């Protein structure tokens, strides 16, 4: 029965790799959406219209709360909120109130965040871990409110894992992301990325085509050392 904290770790590194890939794919851009069609498009150096768009919800600075899309009185098409509804069902089944309650106060979330962008990111990460849809986008929709989306397009599919990229994801993710349990986050990334993952006491070995990663953890499951070996499996 995963907690909201654990879902953050489950999503963190693979979500990070997808966001790197999204940024590299669309380059300098602006975005627009029309949920009545529905349509979500990027304009700029690489124009692209997503094949599907999922509205998760919005974080508003006025009420200082996150409102799930399925609870928004504006109402949306079923296909727009199906992932949000799937997350609600997961939250109800596993007793994760952040996912099952219609409106969540900012101060009920990890760290009591005050920035709507931070809140939106937390909800997007949890949704990614539940739905296994990994590419997200958030943006301003007026009055300081941020809306969170998961978006789909064939160009967002990651290429096969390669040593240099996996190494960057693990090292940069460890430095830049707030991981609560490093071992859980590394294991989740390996499994969801289709890599080998073996544990031997305080060590973990991640293996892929043409590379391997050795990671050392302390008793608190925090990384204390990591080495990447190319040309080994």
N, C-alpha and C positions, 0 to 999 in steps of 0.2 A: 504494500500500500504506500505509494510514493507521496511525499509531502511536497508542498509548493517549492521549498528550498531544493529538494532533490530533483525536481523537474527542471529547475534552472541549470543544474549541473548536467543533467541528461542531454540538454539541448546545446549547451554553451559552445563547444568546439566545432561541432558539425554546422551549427548555425553560423558561426564565425567564418568557416570556410565558404559557405554559400554566399554570405554577404560580400566576401572578397571577390568571389566569382561574379556576383551581380554587378559590383562596382566596375570590374574590369570589362564586363560585357557592355554596359550602357554608357560608360564614360561620363563626360560632362552632359548634364541633362536637366530637363524640367519634367514634371509629371502632371497628369490630369486624369480624372476619373468621372465617369457617369454611371452611377449604380442603377439607373433605370434601364440602361441598355442590356446588360451591364458591360462596361469597358474600363480598362485601366491601361494607360499608354505612357510611354516615355518619348519625349522629343529631345533633339539635340544631336550629338555626334553619331549616335546609333539609334535611330527611331525604331520603336518596337511596341507592339500592342500585345498585351498578355492574352493567353488563351483562356485563362480563368482568373477571377478575382474573388477573394473571400474577405469580407469585412468582419473583423473580430470585435471591435468596440472603440471607445474613445475615452481619453483622460482629459478632464476639464479642470482648470484652475479655480473656477468659481466655487463649485461644490466640493472641490478637492476630492474627487472620486473618479473611479473607472466605471463606465457603464457598458455592459456587454451588448453587442448589437442585437441579440434576440430580445433584449428588454427595452430597446429604444422605442419610444411611442411613435416615432416617425414611420416605423415599419419598413421592412426590406423584403425583396424577393427571396424565396426559399433557398435558391442556389447561392445567394450571397452570404447567407448566415449558416449554412449547413455545417461548416467546421466549428463555428462558435457553439452550435447546438450539440455537436459531438463532444466538445470539451465540457459543456454543462453536464451531459450524461456521465462522462468520466468522473467529473467532480462529485456528482451525487453518489456514484457507485463506490468511490474510494474516499469519500469524506474529505474532500479538499474544498473548503468553503470559498477560497479565492476564485475557483472555477465554476462553482454552482450557484452562488448568490448573484442576483441581478446587478447590484451596485456595490463596489468595494471602496471604502474610504482609503485615501492614500496612507494614512497612519496605521492601517491594518496590514500593510505590506512590509516585507523585509526591509529594515532600516528606516521605516517611516519616510519614504521619499516625498519630496515636495515638487519635483520637476515632472510635468506631464510626460515629457519624452522618456524619462527614466521609467515611469510607471508603465507606459505603453510597451517599452522594451521588455519589462518583466512579464507582462501578459502574453506578448508575442512568443517569448522563449518557452513559456509553459505550454502554449498551444502547439508549438513545433514538436515538443517532446511527446505530446499526446497523439498528434495526428500524423507525424512523420512527413509533414510538408515543411520544407526547410527554408524556403526563400521568402523573406518578409520585406515590407516597406512601411515606413510611417512618415506622416507629414502633417503640417499645420492645416487646420480646416476652419480657422477663424476664432478670434477671441482668446487666443492662447491654447485652445484645445488641440490635441493631437489624436489622429485616428491611426489605428493599426490594421494592416492588411497582410494576408499571405497571398502571393501571386504565383502563377504558373506560366511557363513557356518552355518549349524544348531547349532553347539556348541557356536556360538556367540549370540544366542538368549538369552535374559535375563530371569532368573527365575521369578516367580511371585514376586511382590513387598512385602518386609518384613520390619517391623519397624526399626530394627537395620541398615539395609542397606540403607534405605531411609534417616535415620538420618545421617549416615556417608556422603552420597552424598551431602546433603544440607549443613551440617556443614563444611566439607572439601572443597566442591565446593565454598562456600562463602569465605573461607579463601584463597584458592589457585587460584581461577579463576578471570579474569577481567570481572566482570559483570557490564554492563552500567546501567541497570535498574533492580534492585533486584526483584521488584514485578513482572515485566514481565517475568523474568527468572524463578522464582518459579512457576508462573502460567503455563507457557509453559511446565515445567517439569511435573507438576501434570497432566495436560491434556494429554500429550503424553505418560505418564506412566500409564494412566488409573486410576488415583486417583481422589478423590473428591476434588474440589477447591471452596471454598466459601469466598466472600469478605464482610467485614462489616466495612466500614470506613477505619481506618488505620490498621485493622487487616485482616489476611487471615488465613483460616483454611484448612489444607490439611488432608484428611482422606483416610485410606486404611484398609485392613483386619487386625484387631487387633491393630491398632495404629492411632494416630492423631497428627498433628503438628500445633501449634499455632505460627504465625509469626506476629510481630509488625513492621510497616514501618513508617518512618518519611515522611514529605511532599515531599521530593525528591525521594521517593520510595526506600530508602535504609533501610536495615534491622537494627532495633535497639534492638530487643529481639526475642528469639525463644525458644520454649519449646516443647519437644517430650513426648507424653504420650503413654505408651504401655498398651495394654489391653482395649483400648477405640476406638470407631469408631464415 
